[in-house]
């Protein structure tokens, strides 16, 4: 499983990475700024961070951005939270300049001077998605300054209902596409033990299918 770790993406609970390893995963560091393409991995975990501070560098690495989009199209399991969600969007606007991103999801992001979500959150899984069973309740937290400028989709398509917190929009979170799930909510593996095993199982399925 590839782990994006660079100047833009560095927020990971060590317990989350340890949980993946306990489930049998080998972790490979990936750099979205310097790598020419995504390595041959069976899955990808994109954590939080501050992609807005490296927007110019992320946008400039077009070959890597393209490789992420191609991986999503091939069905590579991808789990992305907060900063990772932003990176999977179409672009981010900073100081009136727009920087292209991976364009897995049709979202244009912006930035605010004030927090748009801050604190503990809870969501209930309402729609089918690659990693969480319908009916599961998940606790996590949110912390973001990013805003949604434009989303070419509907809130009804989002997989999760927020029972506490803000989420992506209209009290919902969880964008899905093939084997990709992207959400603003950060989770902790100790509080959501299903997360690590589900991610590893999905990656194993992809590998065994010859992906």
C-alpha positions in Angstrom: 0.0 0.0 0.0 1.4 3.4 -1.0 1.4 6.1 1.6 1.7 9.7 0.3 4.4 11.3 2.5 5.9 14.6 1.4 5.7 18.3 2.2 2.0 18.4 1.3 0.8 15.2 3.0 2.1 14.4 6.4 -0.8 14.0 8.8 -1.1 10.3 9.7 -1.7 8.7 13.0 1.1 6.3 13.6 -1.5 3.8 15.0 -3.2 3.8 11.5 0.0 2.8 9.8 0.7 0.2 12.4 -2.8 -1.2 12.0 -2.3 -1.7 8.3 0.9 -3.5 8.9 -0.7 -5.7 11.5 -3.2 -6.7 8.9 -0.4 -7.8 6.6 0.2 -4.8 4.5 3.7 -3.6 3.4 3.8 0.2 3.3 5.6 2.1 0.6 6.4 5.9 0.9 5.2 7.9 -2.2 6.0 11.5 -3.0 3.5 13.5 -5.0 5.9 16.3 -5.5 9.1 14.5 -6.7 8.0 11.1 -8.0 7.4 10.8 -11.7 4.6 8.3 -11.3 2.8 6.3 -8.7 4.7 3.1 -7.9 3.2 -0.3 -8.6 1.1 -0.6 -5.5 -2.1 -2.6 -4.7 -3.7 0.4 -2.9 -3.1 4.0 -1.8 -3.7 5.9 1.4 -3.6 9.7 1.1 -3.8 11.3 4.5 -4.2 14.9 5.6 -1.8 17.8 5.5 -1.6 21.1 3.8 -1.7 20.6 0.0 -2.5 24.3 -0.4 1.1 25.2 0.8 2.5 23.0 -2.0 -0.2 23.7 -4.7 2.3 25.0 -7.2 4.6 22.0 -6.9 1.7 19.5 -6.9 0.2 21.1 -10.0 3.6 21.1 -11.7 4.0 17.4 -11.4 1.5 16.6 -14.1 2.9 13.0 -14.8 2.3 12.0 -11.2 -1.2 13.6 -11.1 -2.0 11.7 -14.3 -0.8 8.4 -12.8 -3.1 8.9 -9.8 -6.1 9.5 -12.1 -5.2 6.4 -14.2 -4.9 4.3 -11.0 -8.3 5.4 -9.9 -9.7 4.4 -13.4 -8.0 1.0 -13.1 -9.8 0.3 -9.8 -6.8 0.7 -7.5 -8.3 1.0 -4.0 -7.6 4.6 -2.8 -8.6 5.9 0.7 -8.1 9.7 1.0 -8.9 12.0 3.9 -9.0 15.8 4.2 -5.9 16.9 2.3 -6.1 13.7 0.3 -9.6 14.6 -0.6 -8.5 17.9 -1.9 -5.7 16.3 -4.0 -8.3 14.1 -5.7 -10.3 17.1 -6.7 -10.1 19.0 -10.1 -8.3 22.1 -8.8 -7.7 24.5 -5.9 -7.9 28.3 -6.1 -5.4 30.2 -4.0 -5.1 34.0 -4.2 -7.1 34.1 -7.5 -4.9 31.5 -9.1 -6.2 28.1 -10.0 -3.9 25.0 -9.7 -4.9 21.8 -11.4 -5.0 18.6 -9.3 -5.7 14.9 -10.1 -9.3 15.4 -11.2 -10.6 12.1 -9.9 -13.6 14.1 -8.5 -15.2 17.1 -10.2 -14.5 19.5 -7.3 -13.0 23.0 -7.3 -11.6 23.9 -3.9 -10.8 27.3 -2.3 -9.3 28.4 0.9 -10.7 30.5 3.8 -8.9 32.4 6.5 -11.2 30.8 9.1 -11.7 27.2 10.0 -14.6 25.6 8.0 -14.8 22.6 10.3 -13.1 21.9 13.6 -13.8 19.2 16.2 -15.0 15.7 16.7 -17.4 14.3 14.2 -19.6 11.3 13.7 -21.0 9.9 10.5 -23.3 7.0 9.6 -22.7 5.0 6.4 -25.8 5.2 4.2 -24.6 4.3 0.7 -22.4 1.6 -0.8 -18.7 2.5 -0.8 -15.4 0.5 -1.1 -14.4 0.3 2.6 -17.3 0.7 5.1 -20.4 -1.4 5.4 -23.8 0.3 5.2 -25.2 1.0 8.7 -21.8 1.4 10.4 -21.4 4.5 12.6 -17.9 6.0 12.6 -16.3 8.6 14.9 -13.6 10.9 13.8 -12.6 14.5 13.7 -12.4 17.4 11.2 -10.0 20.3 10.8 -10.0 22.3 7.6 -9.8 25.7 6.1 -10.7 24.6 2.6 -14.0 25.5 1.0 -16.1 24.0 -1.8 -16.3 26.4 -4.7 -17.9 24.1 -7.2 -19.0 20.5 -7.1 -20.4 18.9 -10.2 -22.4 16.3 -8.3 -25.2 16.2 -5.7 -25.0 15.8 -1.9 -27.4 12.8 -2.2 -24.5 10.9 -3.9 -22.3 11.2 -0.9 -22.0 8.0 1.1 -22.2 9.2 4.7 -24.6 11.2 6.8 -22.9 13.5 9.3 -24.7 13.2 12.7 -22.0 15.4 14.2 -19.7 17.7 12.3 -19.7 19.4 8.9 -18.5 16.9 6.3 -18.2 17.7 2.6 -21.4 19.5 2.0 -25.1 19.6 3.2 -24.3 17.5 6.3 -22.8 14.7 4.2 -19.4 13.3 3.5 -17.7 10.5 1.5 -17.2 10.9 -2.3 -16.9 7.6 -4.1 -15.7 6.5 -7.5 -15.0 2.9 -8.4 -12.6 1.8 -5.5 -11.9 5.3 -4.4 -13.3 6.9 -1.2 -12.5 10.4 -0.2 -13.8 12.3 2.8 -13.0 15.2 5.1 -13.3 13.2 8.3 -10.1 11.8 9.8 -10.5 8.5 11.6 -8.3 6.7 14.1 -7.7 3.0 13.6 -8.1 2.2 17.3 -11.6 3.7 17.3 -12.6 2.2 13.9 -10.9 -1.3 13.8 -12.9 -2.1 10.6 -10.9 0.5 8.7 -7.5 -1.2 8.4 -8.8 -4.7 7.7 -11.2 -3.5 5.1 -8.6 -1.4 3.3 -6.1 -4.3 3.3 -8.8 -6.8 2.1 -9.8 -4.5 -0.8 -6.2 -4.1 -1.8 -5.7 -7.9 -1.7 -8.8 -8.4 -3.8 -7.4 -6.0 -6.4 -4.0 -7.8 -6.4 -5.6 -11.2 -6.7 -7.7 -10.0 -9.6 -4.6 -9.1 -11.5 -5.1 -5.4 -11.2 
